[in-house]
Amino acid sequence: MKKHLFSKGLPYAVAMMAVLLWMLPFGGNVRAQGVLRAPSLVGVRVSGGLSWDFGGSLAGGDANAMTVVQPEAGIGVTLSVAPRFRAGVGYDYTRMVREQVNGTLQPMSGNVLPGSVEGTVYRDFKTHFHAVGLTAEYNLLPTGGLLSLYAGTGVGCLFASGNAWSLSVRNEMRSNDWTNTVTVEGHNEAHRYTAPFIPASLSLECRILPGTSLCLGGLYRLILSKNELAPKGQATASLGLRLAF
């Protein structure tokens, strides 16, 4: 009888031993109610917000101040390398729009009558920015809570393309034939350049669901370019979601 019971209970004992051996690597993550989920290593960020550009050849003098603020959207992937450290790669899109109105024309030189003037009276400037960057971030708050505050920096490159449209006026008066000629000319010129940048970021994240956090972020890019069309700096404010896997 004992031999029979032993032979029937052997498969159950083997199964229990297998479960115990499987649970050993989790160590402190085992509790009475079950096994906790292991810390997430990979995170995906999706965000959108507003951007501002500073400096450059067209800074100030805007015909429409509303063009200073532009939309921004981005996506990124992070990898946890330590309890408070993570590294990531990200892509963001935004643009810069500038308008300038010049009400003062310059006197013309040569064989013309006084009052002959010329100059550019209006400029419209649009640039699309595609930013790709590598970042390293550190959590300033204790780990394991609902809130995290990540400060980060890194390196990246800005890929810019766009066009500049200008409107010029020329009022020429000559005494030899007593003629007055007014010329209006429009000119459109494309531009394209790349510029390295150094980012500084701050991201406040609140876990709203397991594996899902609401993110409020701020970013400033120091743009390192000698191109006169490039801004000197770029700031963004965004709201998004971070998904942990």
Secondary structure by P-SEA (a helix, b strand, c coil): caaaaaaaaaaaaaaaaaaaaaaccccccccccccccccccbbbbbbcbbbbbcccccccccccccccbbbbbbccccccccccccccccccccbbbbbbbbcbbbbbbccccccccccccbbbbbbbbbbbbcccccccccccccbbbbbbcccbbbbbbbbbbbbbbbbbbbcccbbbbbbbbbbbbbbbbcccccccbbbbbbbccccbbbbbbbbbbbccccccccccbbbbbbcbbbbcc
